[in-house]
Amino acid sequence: MTFVRIALHITEFTPEGSKVTMICDDDEETALPFFDLYRRVKGRWPDARRKFGGIAFVDDRYLFGVQA
């Protein structure tokens, strides 16, 4: 639920015409569920469809800020 709430909150302060790309930790247990939630959010909320450009998963060993 937290992922969905944060995603929708991001759309509130993203200006029209701008795109957001989400970067998530590439964790075996959470990556696929987060991807599924991302697709559901984009499918159900027009603001998310317009403003989300993509989602990526990275290993936090190489991109330290993801763990924060």
C-alpha distances in whole Angstrom, upper triangle without the diagonal:
4,5,5,6,9,10,11,12,14,16,17,19,20,24,25,26,25,22,20,19,16,17,15,17,19,18,19,16,13,15,15,11,10,13,12,9,11,14,12,11,15,16,15,15,19,18,16,19,21,20,18,21,19,17,19,19,21,23,22,26,27,25,24,22,19,19,19
4,5,5,6,8,10,10,12,15,16,17,18,22,24,25,23,21,18,17,14,15,13,15,17,17,18,16,13,14,15,12,11,14,14,11,12,15,14,12,16,18,17,16,19,18,16,19,21,19,17,20,18,16,18,18,20,21,20,24,25,22,21,19,16,16,16
4,6,5,6,9,10,11,13,15,16,17,20,22,23,20,18,15,14,11,12,10,13,15,15,16,14,11,12,13,10,7,10,11,8,8,12,11,10,13,15,15,14,17,16,13,16,18,16,14,16,15,12,14,14,17,19,18,22,22,20,20,17,14,15,15
4,5,5,6,9,10,11,13,15,16,19,20,21,19,17,15,15,12,14,13,16,18,18,19,17,14,14,14,11,9,11,11,7,8,11,9,7,10,12,11,11,14,13,11,14,16,14,13,16,15,13,16,17,20,22,22,25,26,23,23,21,18,19,19
4,5,5,6,9,10,11,13,15,18,19,21,19,18,15,16,14,16,15,18,20,20,22,20,16,17,18,15,12,15,15,11,11,14,12,10,13,15,13,12,15,13,12,15,17,15,14,18,17,16,18,19,22,24,23,27,27,24,24,21,18,19,18
4,5,5,6,9,10,11,12,16,18,20,17,16,13,13,11,13,13,15,18,19,21,19,16,16,17,15,12,14,15,12,11,14,14,11,13,16,15,13,16,13,11,15,16,14,13,16,15,14,16,17,19,21,20,24,24,21,20,17,15,16,15
4,5,5,7,9,11,11,14,15,17,15,13,10,11,9,12,12,15,18,19,21,19,16,15,16,14,11,12,13,10,8,11,11,8,10,13,12,10,13,10,8,11,13,10,9,12,12,11,14,15,18,21,20,24,24,21,21,18,16,18,17
4,5,5,7,10,10,13,14,16,15,14,12,13,12,15,16,19,21,22,24,23,19,19,19,17,14,15,15,11,10,13,12,8,10,12,11,8,10,8,7,11,12,10,10,14,14,14,17,19,22,25,24,28,28,24,25,22,19,21,20
4,5,5,7,9,12,14,17,15,14,12,14,13,16,16,20,22,23,26,24,20,20,21,19,16,17,18,15,13,16,15,12,13,16,15,12,13,10,10,14,14,12,12,16,16,16,19,20,22,25,24,28,27,24,24,20,19,20,19
4,5,6,6,10,12,14,12,11,8,11,10,13,15,18,21,22,25,24,20,19,21,19,16,16,18,15,13,15,15,12,13,16,15,12,13,10,9,12,12,9,9,12,13,14,16,18,20,23,22,26,25,21,22,18,17,19,18
4,6,5,8,9,11,10,10,9,11,12,15,17,21,23,25,27,26,22,21,22,20,17,17,18,15,13,15,15,11,11,14,13,10,10,6,6,10,9,7,8,12,13,14,18,20,22,25,25,29,27,24,25,21,20,22,21
4,6,8,10,13,12,12,12,15,15,18,20,23,26,27,30,29,25,24,25,23,20,21,21,18,16,18,18,14,14,17,15,12,12,8,9,13,12,10,12,15,17,18,21,23,25,28,27,31,30,27,27,23,22,24,22
4,6,9,12,10,11,11,14,15,18,20,23,26,28,30,30,26,25,26,25,21,22,23,20,18,20,20,16,16,19,18,15,15,11,12,15,13,10,12,15,17,18,21,23,25,28,27,30,29,25,25,22,21,23,21
4,7,9,7,8,8,11,13,16,19,22,25,27,29,29,25,24,25,24,20,20,22,19,16,18,19,15,15,18,18,14,13,9,10,12,10,7,9,12,14,16,19,21,23,26,26,29,27,24,24,21,20,23,22
4,6,6,8,10,14,16,19,22,26,28,30,33,32,29,27,28,27,24,23,25,22,19,21,21,18,17,20,19,16,14,10,12,13,10,8,11,13,16,18,21,24,26,29,29,32,30,26,27,24,24,27,25
4,5,8,11,15,17,21,23,27,29,31,34,33,30,28,28,28,24,23,24,22,19,20,21,17,15,18,18,14,12,9,11,11,8,7,11,13,16,19,22,25,27,31,31,34,32,28,30,27,26,29,28
4,7,10,13,17,20,23,27,28,31,33,33,30,27,28,28,24,23,24,23,19,20,21,18,16,18,19,16,13,11,12,11,8,7,10,11,15,18,20,24,26,30,30,33,31,28,29,26,26,29,28
4,7,10,13,16,20,23,25,28,30,30,27,25,26,25,22,21,23,21,18,19,20,17,15,18,19,16,14,11,11,12,8,6,8,9,12,15,18,21,23,26,26,29,27,24,25,23,22,25,24
4,7,10,13,16,20,22,24,27,27,24,21,22,22,19,17,19,18,14,15,18,15,13,16,17,15,13,11,9,10,8,5,5,5,8,11,14,17,19,23,23,26,24,21,23,20,19,23,22
4,6,10,13,16,18,21,23,24,20,18,19,19,16,15,17,16,12,14,16,14,12,16,17,15,14,11,9,11,10,6,5,5,7,9,11,14,16,20,20,23,21,18,20,17,16,19,19
4,7,10,13,15,18,20,21,18,15,16,17,14,12,15,14,11,13,16,14,12,16,18,16,16,14,11,12,12,9,6,5,5,5,7,11,13,16,17,20,18,15,17,15,13,17,17
4,6,10,12,15,17,18,14,12,14,14,10,10,13,12,9,12,14,13,12,16,17,16,17,15,12,13,14,11,8,8,6,5,6,8,11,14,14,18,16,13,15,13,10,14,14
4,7,9,12,15,16,13,11,13,14,11,11,14,14,11,14,17,16,16,19,21,20,21,19,15,17,18,15,12,11,9,6,5,6,7,10,10,14,13,10,12,10,7,11,12
4,6,8,12,12,9,8,11,11,8,9,13,12,11,14,16,16,16,19,21,20,22,20,17,19,20,17,14,14,11,8,6,5,6,9,9,13,12,10,11,10,6,9,11
4,6,9,10,8,7,11,12,10,11,15,15,14,17,19,19,20,22,24,24,26,24,21,22,24,21,18,18,14,11,9,6,5,6,6,10,10,9,10,10,6,7,10
4,6,9,8,6,9,11,10,11,14,15,15,17,19,20,20,23,25,25,27,26,22,23,25,23,19,18,15,11,8,5,5,5,7,10,11,11,12,13,9,10,14
4,6,5,6,9,10,10,12,14,15,16,18,20,20,22,24,25,26,28,27,24,25,27,25,21,21,18,14,12,8,9,8,9,11,13,13,14,15,11,11,14
4,6,6,8,10,11,12,14,15,16,18,20,21,22,24,26,27,29,29,25,26,28,27,23,23,19,16,14,10,11,10,12,14,16,16,17,18,15,14,18
4,6,7,8,10,11,13,14,15,17,18,20,22,23,24,26,28,28,24,25,28,27,23,23,20,16,15,12,14,13,14,17,19,19,19,19,16,15,18
4,6,5,6,9,10,11,12,14,15,16,18,20,21,22,25,24,21,22,25,23,20,20,17,13,13,10,12,13,13,16,18,17,18,17,14,13,16
4,6,5,6,9,10,10,12,14,15,17,18,20,21,23,23,19,20,23,21,17,17,14,10,9,7,10,11,13,16,16,16,17,17,13,14,16
4,5,5,6,9,10,11,12,14,15,16,18,20,22,23,19,19,22,21,18,18,14,11,11,10,13,14,16,19,20,19,21,20,17,17,20
4,5,5,6,9,10,11,12,14,15,17,18,21,21,18,19,22,21,17,18,15,12,13,12,15,16,18,21,22,21,22,21,17,18,20
4,5,5,6,9,10,10,12,14,15,16,19,18,15,16,19,17,14,15,12,9,10,10,13,15,16,19,20,18,19,18,14,15,17
4,5,5,6,9,10,11,12,14,16,18,18,14,14,17,16,13,13,10,8,9,9,13,15,17,20,20,19,21,20,16,18,20
4,5,5,6,9,10,11,12,14,17,18,14,14,18,17,14,15,13,11,13,13,17,19,21,24,24,23,24,23,19,21,22
4,5,5,6,9,10,11,12,15,15,12,13,16,16,13,15,13,11,13,14,17,20,21,24,25,23,24,22,18,20,21
4,5,5,6,9,10,11,13,13,9,10,13,12,9,11,9,8,11,12,16,19,20,23,23,21,22,20,17,19,20
4,6,5,6,9,10,12,13,10,9,13,13,10,12,10,10,13,14,18,21,23,26,26,24,25,24,21,23,24
4,5,5,6,9,11,13,10,10,14,14,12,14,13,13,16,17,21,24,25,29,28,26,28,26,22,24,25
4,5,5,6,9,9,7,8,11,11,10,13,12,12,15,17,21,24,24,28,28,25,26,24,21,23,23
4,6,6,7,8,5,5,8,9,8,10,10,11,15,17,21,24,25,29,28,26,27,25,22,24,25
4,6,8,10,8,7,11,12,11,13,13,14,18,20,24,27,28,32,31,29,30,28,25,27,28
4,7,9,8,8,11,13,13,15,16,17,20,22,26,29,30,33,33,30,32,29,26,28,29
4,6,5,6,9,10,11,14,15,16,20,22,26,29,29,33,32,30,31,28,25,28,27
4,5,5,6,9,10,13,15,17,21,23,27,30,31,34,33,31,32,29,27,29,29
4,5,5,6,8,12,14,16,19,22,25,29,29,32,31,28,29,26,25,27,26
4,5,5,5,9,10,12,16,19,22,25,26,29,28,25,27,24,22,24,24
4,6,6,8,10,12,16,19,23,26,27,31,29,27,28,26,24,26,27
4,6,8,11,14,17,21,24,27,28,31,30,27,29,26,24,27,27
4,6,9,12,15,19,21,25,25,28,27,24,25,23,21,24,24
4,6,8,12,15,18,21,22,25,24,21,23,20,18,21,21
4,7,10,14,16,20,21,24,22,20,22,20,18,22,22
4,7,10,13,17,19,21,20,18,20,18,16,19,20
4,7,10,14,15,18,17,15,17,16,13,16,17
4,7,10,12,15,14,12,15,14,11,14,16
4,7,9,12,11,10,13,13,9,12,15
4,6,9,8,7,10,10,8,10,13
4,5,6,7,9,10,8,9,13
4,5,5,5,7,6,6,10
4,6,6,10,9,9,12
4,6,9,9,10,13
4,6,6,8,10
4,5,6,7
4,5,5
4,5
4
